[in-house]
């Protein structure tokens, strides 16, 4: 069964998407034939498009030199993530045309706020642009235009997926009762509302939310394995659903 897979943004929480994918592709004859992603989901999708397994991607990210991110506080953002460009290129993130699986990376225009679904050009630069969440990271120039985090305009990019059985995985479930009425709680609530505001879940044949990921922050590098395991656990709960989906579509 061939699927087109849309992965939401969510920083470190996107590791849960990989755990989910690992479980369903291990248990069922599912082939990822097209991908799209925003922000952290774009990074996960890019490595999947290179035909790396979810466990391989987990290992890559666990050893990735995130410490090369620099402070940028007096230049418009808290950090500068552009030093990661060469590291991504070393891992094979060079050009879209080299990918075995078609990929769309979502960017948000810095000047117009519109969604752009990139499918060609410099892959590493597109990944960084899609992850440029202001004010954490600065806008990124891609093909002579400035872009910021794709999740700000379309955090679950189903629009560019034009064929196959469409599956969407969201790691920002909107359960507003989970947030306290404190300054930080209200800040997190606003963020989750923003990330879910432009989603078109109805475009997916199957829409997945991974429970429990809201306990982890988008920059939580210490708990990659735990977040990955949450995805595996959610997929285990959904095995019967996937059995029925495969029976109907395989």
C-alpha positions as semicolon CSV with decimal commas, in nm:
position;residue;x (nm);y (nm);z (nm)
1;X;0,000;0,000;0,000
2;X;0,149;0,331;-0,108
3;X;0,092;0,637;0,110
4;X;0,161;1,010;0,086
5;X;0,273;1,127;0,429
6;X;0,238;1,477;0,578
7;X;0,436;1,550;0,895
8;X;0,357;1,845;1,117
9;X;0,616;2,067;1,274
10;X;0,689;2,042;1,643
11;X;1,066;2,039;1,693
12;X;1,186;1,748;1,904
13;X;0,829;1,618;1,924
14;X;0,863;1,512;1,559
15;X;1,070;1,214;1,677
16;X;0,733;1,063;1,774
17;X;0,634;1,065;1,406
18;X;0,934;0,844;1,332
19;X;0,842;0,597;1,604
20;X;0,490;0,578;1,467
21;X;0,610;0,523;1,111
22;X;0,859;0,259;1,224
23;X;0,584;0,053;1,385
24;X;0,327;0,065;1,105
25;X;0,579;0,000;0,827
26;X;0,720;-0,295;1,024
27;X;0,377;-0,451;1,075
28;X;0,209;-0,379;0,741
29;X;0,304;-0,364;0,369
30;X;0,310;0,017;0,366
31;X;0,538;0,209;0,132
32;X;0,596;0,582;0,164
33;X;0,567;0,714;-0,192
34;X;0,547;1,091;-0,131
35;X;0,628;1,320;0,162
36;X;0,567;1,670;0,290
37;X;0,669;1,838;0,612
38;X;0,689;2,163;0,804
39;X;0,968;2,268;1,039
40;X;1,082;1,965;1,243
41;X;0,851;1,752;1,033
42;X;1,036;1,872;0,723
43;X;1,363;1,747;0,872
44;X;1,212;1,406;0,949
45;X;1,050;1,393;0,603
46;X;1,378;1,484;0,429
47;X;1,563;1,193;0,585
48;X;1,273;0,959;0,510
49;X;1,283;1,081;0,149
50;X;1,647;0,969;0,145
51;X;1,513;0,623;0,232
52;X;1,670;0,619;0,575
53;X;1,482;0,408;0,827
54;X;1,317;0,577;1,128
55;X;1,570;0,415;1,362
56;X;1,858;0,539;1,148
57;X;1,715;0,891;1,161
58;X;1,680;0,869;1,540
59;X;2,049;0,774;1,564
60;X;2,148;1,059;1,330
61;X;1,961;1,315;1,538
62;X;2,089;1,177;1,868
63;X;2,447;1,242;1,755
64;X;2,382;1,555;1,547
65;X;2,603;1,853;1,654
66;X;2,325;2,087;1,768
67;X;2,588;2,258;1,985
68;X;2,701;2,440;1,670
69;X;2,392;2,661;1,696
70;X;2,520;3,005;1,798
71;X;2,378;3,282;2,014
72;X;2,241;3,561;1,797
73;X;2,061;3,773;2,051
74;X;2,177;4,113;1,923
75;X;2,109;4,033;1,555
76;X;1,733;3,978;1,552
77;X;1,692;3,630;1,702
78;X;1,795;3,432;2,009
79;X;2,003;3,181;1,811
80;X;2,154;3,132;1,467
81;X;2,104;2,781;1,327
82;X;2,275;2,845;0,991
83;X;2,602;2,680;1,111
84;X;2,409;2,352;1,079
85;X;2,399;2,389;0,701
86;X;2,729;2,212;0,638
87;X;2,640;1,936;0,883
88;X;2,316;1,865;0,694
89;X;2,504;1,859;0,365
90;X;2,752;1,608;0,508
91;X;2,455;1,382;0,583
92;X;2,348;1,391;0,218
93;X;2,093;1,675;0,234
94;X;2,214;1,843;-0,085
95;X;1,952;1,869;-0,358
96;X;1,589;1,766;-0,392
97;X;1,659;1,600;-0,727
98;X;1,878;1,338;-0,556
99;X;1,593;1,214;-0,335
100;X;1,447;0,870;-0,415
101;X;1,106;0,978;-0,278
102;X;0,934;1,306;-0,385
103;X;0,938;1,565;-0,105
104;X;0,769;1,900;-0,042
105;X;0,916;2,126;0,228
106;X;0,688;2,400;0,359
107;X;0,825;2,753;0,400
108;X;0,654;3,074;0,508
109;X;0,737;3,392;0,319
110;X;0,894;3,643;0,557
111;X;0,749;3,938;0,367
112;X;0,407;3,804;0,266
113;X;0,326;3,530;0,520
114;X;0,221;3,290;0,243
115;X;0,289;2,917;0,231
116;X;0,541;2,790;-0,021
117;X;0,581;2,419;-0,096
118;X;0,938;2,369;-0,214
119;X;1,026;2,063;-0,420
120;X;1,354;2,160;-0,588
121;X;1,683;2,329;-0,512
122;X;1,910;2,324;-0,208
123;X;1,763;2,070;0,035
124;X;1,968;2,164;0,342
125;X;1,883;2,533;0,298
126;X;1,512;2,451;0,260
127;X;1,521;2,240;0,580
128;X;1,677;2,527;0,774
129;X;1,432;2,781;0,630
130;X;1,137;2,560;0,722
131;X;1,270;2,544;1,079
132;X;1,341;2,917;1,119
133;X;1,098;2,980;1,403
134;X;1,109;3,345;1,501
135;X;1,228;3,473;1,743
136;X;1,436;3,161;1,816
137;X;1,602;3,150;1,473
138;X;1,650;3,413;1,200
139;X;1,487;3,414;0,855
140;X;1,676;3,212;0,595
141;X;1,747;3,322;0,239
142;X;1,640;3,058;-0,012
143;X;1,671;3,139;-0,383
144;X;1,694;3,515;-0,314
145;X;1,390;3,536;-0,088
146;X;1,362;3,531;0,291
147;X;1,159;3,257;0,458
148;X;1,066;3,155;0,811
149;X;0,920;2,846;0,977
150;X;0,675;2,660;0,752
151;X;0,459;2,570;1,050
152;X;0,355;2,933;1,091
153;X;0,148;2,922;0,771
154;X;0,076;2,549;0,719
155;X;0,187;2,320;0,997
156;X;0,037;2,005;0,844
157;X;0,109;2,040;0,470
158;X;-0,145;1,817;0,299
159;X;-0,208;2,057;0,009
160;X;0,090;1,954;-0,205
161;X;0,017;1,581;-0,172
162;X;-0,175;1,516;-0,490
163;X;-0,192;1,137;-0,509
164;X;-0,182;0,812;-0,308
165;X;-0,355;0,742;0,025
166;X;-0,288;1,052;0,236
167;X;-0,176;1,014;0,598
168;X;-0,113;1,310;0,830
169;X;0,067;1,291;1,165
170;X;0,027;1,584;1,405
171;X;0,249;1,612;1,713
172;X;0,071;1,922;1,846
173;X;-0,267;1,784;1,961
174;X;-0,497;2,070;2,057
175;X;-0,630;1,975;2,399
176;X;-0,677;2,311;2,564
177;X;-0,766;2,161;2,901
178;X;-0,403;2,047;2,931
179;X;-0,276;2,402;2,978
180;X;-0,275;2,589;3,309
181;X;-0,397;2,947;3,331
182;X;-0,051;3,080;3,412
183;X;0,169;3,307;3,202
184;X;0,364;3,009;3,065
185;X;0,050;2,797;3,031
186;X;-0,126;3,069;2,831
187;X;0,185;3,116;2,614
188;X;0,188;2,744;2,532
189;X;-0,188;2,748;2,468
190;X;-0,147;3,032;2,218
191;X;0,132;2,844;2,044
192;X;-0,074;2,528;2,005
193;X;-0,372;2,727;1,875
194;X;-0,144;2,892;1,617
195;X;0,006;2,561;1,504
196;X;-0,339;2,407;1,456
197;X;-0,507;2,714;1,305
198;X;-0,438;2,647;0,936
199;X;-0,457;2,269;0,933
200;X;-0,679;2,107;0,673
201;X;-0,719;1,768;0,835
202;X;-1,009;1,689;0,605
203;X;-0,761;1,648;0,317
204;X;-0,616;1,338;0,484
205;X;-0,760;0,992;0,444
206;X;-0,617;0,912;0,789
207;X;-0,529;1,174;1,049
208;X;-0,313;1,079;1,347
209;X;-0,246;1,264;1,673
210;X;0,023;1,133;1,906
211;X;-0,078;1,165;2,266
212;X;0,164;1,265;2,539
213;X;0,405;1,463;2,322
214;X;0,284;1,789;2,473
215;X;0,490;1,700;2,782
216;X;0,807;1,765;2,584
217;X;0,939;2,096;2,452
218;X;1,033;2,164;2,093
219;X;1,401;2,194;2,190
220;X;1,410;1,891;2,422
221;X;1,724;1,714;2,301
222;X;1,762;1,499;2,614
223;X;1,451;1,290;2,554
224;X;1,466;1,194;2,185
225;X;1,434;0,822;2,265
226;X;1,136;0,876;2,498
227;X;0,958;1,089;2,238
228;X;1,026;0,827;1,969
229;X;0,878;0,563;2,202
230;X;0,557;0,767;2,236
231;X;0,508;0,732;1,862
232;X;0,565;0,358;1,882
233;X;0,311;0,331;2,165
234;X;0,048;0,528;1,971
235;X;0,100;0,308;1,667
236;X;0,055;-0,004;1,877
237;X;-0,284;0,131;1,985
238;X;-0,370;0,193;1,618
239;X;-0,269;-0,148;1,480
240;X;-0,627;-0,268;1,438
241;X;-0,714;0,052;1,250
242;X;-0,419;0,000;1,017
243;X;-0,512;-0,361;0,961
244;X;-0,853;-0,245;0,837
245;X;-0,698;0,031;0,623
246;X;-0,461;-0,213;0,458
247;X;-0,735;-0,467;0,395
248;X;-0,932;-0,202;0,208
249;X;-0,646;-0,046;0,017
250;X;-0,373;-0,304;-0,038
